[in-house]
Amino acid sequence: MEIPLAVYGAGGAGRELRDLAMQMDVFAGREREIIFVDDLLNGPLFEESRLYSFTKAQELFSPPDLRFVIGLGEPEERASLAEKVLAAGYGLENLIHPSARPPDSARLGRGVALYPGVFLACDVCLEDNVLLMASVAVSHDAYVGAHSVCAAGAKIAGHCLVGRRCFLGMNCAVRENTSIGDGGVIGMGAVVLENVGENMLVTGNPGRAKPKPAGFRVFGRE
Ligand SMILES: CC(C)(COP(=O)(O)OP(=O)(O)OC[C@H]1O[C@@H](n2cnc3c(N)ncnc32)[C@H](O)[C@@H]1OP(=O)(O)O)[C@@H](O)C(=O)NCCC(=O)NCCS
């Protein structure tokens, strides 16, 4: 039995990641427990998986005995949980669906999750804790910064630079050689034709950018 995997966050993205991890374990013929860690829910079980707060998980599992994936879709929150997990000495695991098959030239950081049907072309780089949902395509030489999330069907063309803690909405498209600054949010279906500065929100076709309001969250206000 391998050491357990903890999915930090038991909301929608966390449950999707748990399912991805379970599928991968079946493909790999691997047996291990997958637990949820969530500081807002009370255990002992959530959807048949053990559920602990981070503090409780630390009491029960020393760092070599537990690995984490971050189960949140909000980039700022992904960043803070990943930093907390790493600071406590735990490792972040990559979850890569077999259909994603990154080429040898791809460089992947820690805690990267690739859903079914993700396409990575040659020489892409995905930094730590990047989450690419189903059917995302990242073309040759493109770069995606740490903690960024691409929702299903997002397309990033060749030589693009996507910053840290960005969110690219479902079915958006980013033209080749275009950069998106840190904290950028690209709305569903937006077509990004020009460079986007830091903390900008882009919608429409052609994409129009405006500053992201203070405290903006992709998944609703706090
Ligand atoms: C772009 C986005 C972040 C804006 O969020 P928001 O500011 O809370 O949006 P609101 O619903 O308040 O809409 C604000 C305005 O933007 C428009 N708008 C919102 N999303 C848009 C989009 N994707 N494309 C074009 N216009 C959009 C709204 O019609 C509204 O226009 P109005 O002011 O003229 O009435 C959000 O709509 C979006 O696309 N999120 C990504 C969703 C996604 O990919 N989910 C995947 C989950 S895994």
The ligand as a MOL file (V3000), in Angstrom:
LIG
                    3D

  0  0  0     0  0            999 V3000
M  V30 BEGIN CTAB
M  V30 COUNTS 48 50 0 0 0
M  V30 BEGIN ATOM
M  V30 1 C -15.3440 36.8540 -16.9720 0
M  V30 2 C -15.8650 36.4790 -15.6070 0
M  V30 3 C -14.7030 36.1080 -14.7020 0
M  V30 4 C -16.5960 37.7030 -15.1000 0
M  V30 5 O -17.0940 37.4620 -13.8330 0
M  V30 6 P -18.0150 38.5990 -13.1370 0
M  V30 7 O -17.3120 39.9170 -13.1330 0
M  V30 8 O -18.4840 38.0370 -11.8320 0
M  V30 9 O -19.1760 38.6660 -14.1890 0
M  V30 10 P -20.6330 39.2550 -14.0980 0
M  V30 11 O -21.5720 38.1070 -14.2000 0
M  V30 12 O -20.7550 40.2050 -12.9280 0
M  V30 13 O -20.7280 40.0750 -15.4490 0
M  V30 14 C -20.1300 41.3400 -15.6170 0
M  V30 15 C -20.3260 41.7530 -17.0640 0
M  V30 16 O -19.4380 40.9880 -17.8960 0
M  V30 17 C -20.1940 40.2290 -18.8640 0
M  V30 18 N -19.5290 38.9360 -18.9500 0
M  V30 19 C -19.2960 38.0650 -17.9570 0
M  V30 20 N -18.6170 37.0190 -18.4140 0
M  V30 21 C -18.3990 37.2220 -19.7180 0
M  V30 22 C -17.7490 36.4940 -20.7230 0
M  V30 23 N -17.1550 35.3410 -20.4550 0
M  V30 24 N -17.7110 37.0080 -21.9700 0
M  V30 25 C -18.3250 38.1810 -22.2520 0
M  V30 26 N -18.9540 38.9360 -21.3240 0
M  V30 27 C -18.9910 38.4600 -20.0780 0
M  V30 28 C -21.6000 40.1510 -18.2960 0
M  V30 29 O -22.5440 39.9850 -19.3340 0
M  V30 30 C -21.7270 41.4970 -17.6130 0
M  V30 31 O -21.9490 42.4740 -18.6010 0
M  V30 32 P -22.7900 43.8150 -18.2610 0
M  V30 33 O -22.0210 44.5550 -17.1880 0
M  V30 34 O -22.8240 44.5410 -19.5680 0
M  V30 35 O -24.1310 43.3400 -17.7910 0
M  V30 36 C -16.8170 35.2590 -15.6650 0
M  V30 37 O -18.0650 35.5520 -16.2700 0
M  V30 38 C -16.1960 34.1040 -16.4100 0
M  V30 39 O -16.1640 34.0040 -17.6370 0
M  V30 40 N -15.6660 33.1680 -15.5790 0
M  V30 41 C -15.0140 31.9610 -16.0390 0
M  V30 42 C -15.9820 30.8100 -15.9020 0
M  V30 43 C -15.3360 29.5040 -16.1900 0
M  V30 44 O -14.5510 29.3350 -17.0760 0
M  V30 45 N -15.6800 28.5380 -15.3540 0
M  V30 46 C -15.0630 27.2520 -15.3960 0
M  V30 47 C -15.2000 26.6720 -14.0480 0
M  V30 48 S -14.1890 25.2620 -13.8430 0
M  V30 END ATOM
M  V30 BEGIN BOND
M  V30 1 1 1 2
M  V30 2 1 2 3
M  V30 3 1 2 4
M  V30 4 1 2 36
M  V30 5 1 4 5
M  V30 6 1 5 6
M  V30 7 2 6 7
M  V30 8 1 6 8
M  V30 9 1 6 9
M  V30 10 1 9 10
M  V30 11 2 10 11
M  V30 12 1 10 12
M  V30 13 1 10 13
M  V30 14 1 13 14
M  V30 15 1 14 15
M  V30 16 1 15 16
M  V30 17 1 15 30
M  V30 18 1 16 17
M  V30 19 1 17 18
M  V30 20 1 17 28
M  V30 21 1 18 19
M  V30 22 1 18 27
M  V30 23 2 19 20
M  V30 24 1 20 21
M  V30 25 1 21 22
M  V30 26 2 21 27
M  V30 27 1 22 23
M  V30 28 2 22 24
M  V30 29 1 24 25
M  V30 30 2 25 26
M  V30 31 1 26 27
M  V30 32 1 28 29
M  V30 33 1 28 30
M  V30 34 1 30 31
M  V30 35 1 31 32
M  V30 36 2 32 33
M  V30 37 1 32 34
M  V30 38 1 32 35
M  V30 39 1 36 37
M  V30 40 1 36 38
M  V30 41 2 38 39
M  V30 42 1 38 40
M  V30 43 1 40 41
M  V30 44 1 41 42
M  V30 45 1 42 43
M  V30 46 2 43 44
M  V30 47 1 43 45
M  V30 48 1 45 46
M  V30 49 1 46 47
M  V30 50 1 47 48
M  V30 END BOND
M  V30 END CTAB
M  END
